[in-house]
Amino acid sequence: MSTSCTELDGFQADPRRDASAAIRGFYFQIVNTVVRWLELPLGHALICESGEDIDEVFRDVESASLTRILGQL
């Protein structure tokens, strides 16, 4: 059963339930994650939503230890 636009004419949006700001935030984080992933140096990895928003992890050649750069958006 489909609903026509005329049946929704009486609909009143509740601004307290508007999710557009949250969706813009998700979109911003996704775009930034993809850009950082495309620019990621060889041997580095991205970890999302672990320590911070986007963390970059790589092994330090000299000390052989893992280095983690926490990134907040």
C-alpha positions in Angstrom: 0.0 0.0 0.0 1.5 3.3 -1.0 1.0 6.6 0.6 0.4 9.6 -1.6 1.8 13.1 -0.8 -1.7 14.4 -0.2 -2.1 11.9 2.7 1.0 13.4 4.4 -0.2 17.0 4.1 -1.2 17.1 7.8 2.2 15.8 9.0 4.0 18.0 11.5 7.7 17.5 11.9 9.1 17.5 15.4 12.3 19.5 15.4 13.5 17.6 18.5 13.6 14.4 16.5 15.6 15.9 13.5 18.6 13.7 12.8 20.2 15.9 10.1 23.0 17.2 12.3 24.0 13.6 13.4 23.9 12.4 9.8 26.1 15.4 8.7 28.6 14.3 11.4 28.6 10.7 10.3 29.1 11.9 6.7 32.0 14.2 7.7 33.7 11.4 9.6 33.3 8.9 6.7 34.7 11.3 4.1 37.7 12.2 6.4 38.3 8.5 7.1 38.4 7.7 3.3 40.7 10.6 2.6 43.1 9.6 5.3 43.0 6.0 4.1 43.8 7.0 0.5 46.8 9.1 1.8 48.0 6.4 4.2 51.7 5.6 3.9 52.8 2.1 3.1 53.0 0.0 6.3 50.5 2.1 8.2 47.0 1.0 9.2 43.9 2.9 10.2 41.7 1.8 13.1 38.3 3.5 13.4 36.4 4.1 16.6 38.9 2.3 18.8 40.9 4.8 20.9 39.6 7.9 19.2 37.8 8.6 15.9 40.6 7.5 13.5 43.8 6.1 14.8 46.9 5.5 12.7 49.1 2.6 13.7 52.5 1.6 12.3 55.6 -0.2 13.5 58.6 2.0 14.2 61.6 0.6 12.2 64.3 1.5 14.7 62.6 0.3 17.9 60.3 -2.3 16.3 57.5 -1.1 18.6 54.0 -0.2 17.5 53.2 3.5 17.4 49.7 4.7 17.6 48.6 8.2 16.6 45.2 9.0 18.1 43.1 11.3 15.8 40.1 13.2 16.8 37.7 14.9 14.3 
